[in-house]
Amino acid sequence: MALVFDPTIGGEFSNSYVTQEYADAFASNQYWQAAWFAKTVEQRQVALMTSTGWMETLPYAGNRCSATQALAWPRSDVSCDGVAASCDLIPLKIRQALVQLAFQLLENPNAIVPAP
């Protein structure tokens, strides 16, 4: 089965808060960029989807923008880092945290949940 990576904002089947392009651009400005780009695109996408799944377990203020959106973000009636959230974007701090978490998972698959 082929990997399905869907970063559509507010999408019904979305499974990542960031696009591959955003994640790669963010990573290119980090000290760990070589390790990030040493992984395949598929490995990076799986890490982004896994990180998004973990971030979905966190409680967020405000409301989902749509009853049909797959993910908790985008949200309305809330601000993130002093900026009012809108239904057409994912806050910068959420996107940055996602890529950083994805990198940690690539380096250590037990970074979030230790092995039994």
Backbone hydrogen bonds, N-H to C=O, Kabsch-Sander energy under -0.5 kcal/mol:
donor,donor_aa,acceptor,acceptor_aa,energy
5,F,3,L,-0.6
6,D,4,V,-0.6
11,G,8,T,-1.8
14,S,11,G,-0.6
15,N,6,D,-3.0
16,S,6,D,-1.1
23,A,19,T,-2.3
24,D,20,Q,-2.6
25,A,21,E,-2.3
26,F,22,Y,-2.9
27,A,23,A,-2.7
28,S,24,D,-1.9
29,N,26,F,-1.4
30,Q,27,A,-2.1
33,Q,30,Q,-1.6
36,W,32,W,-2.0
37,F,33,Q,-2.6
38,A,34,A,-1.0
39,K,35,A,-0.5
39,K,36,W,-1.3
44,R,40,T,-2.3
45,Q,41,V,-2.6
46,V,42,E,-2.6
47,A,43,Q,-2.1
48,L,44,R,-2.2
49,M,45,Q,-2.6
50,T,46,V,-2.7
51,S,47,A,-2.4
52,T,48,L,-2.2
53,G,49,M,-2.4
54,W,50,T,-2.0
55,M,51,S,-2.6
56,E,52,T,-1.6
57,T,54,W,-1.8
58,L,55,M,-1.3
63,N,76,S,-2.3
65,C,74,P,-1.5
69,Q,66,S,-0.8
70,A,11,G,-2.8
76,S,63,N,-3.0
80,C,83,V,-2.9
83,V,80,C,-1.4
85,A,78,V,-3.1
89,L,86,S,-1.0
95,R,91,P,-2.2
96,Q,92,L,-2.9
97,A,93,K,-2.2
98,L,94,I,-2.1
99,V,95,R,-1.9
100,Q,96,Q,-2.3
101,L,97,A,-2.6
102,A,98,L,-2.5
103,F,99,V,-2.3
104,Q,100,Q,-2.0
105,L,101,L,-2.2
106,L,102,A,-2.0
107,E,103,F,-2.1
108,N,104,Q,-2.5
111,A,108,N,-2.5
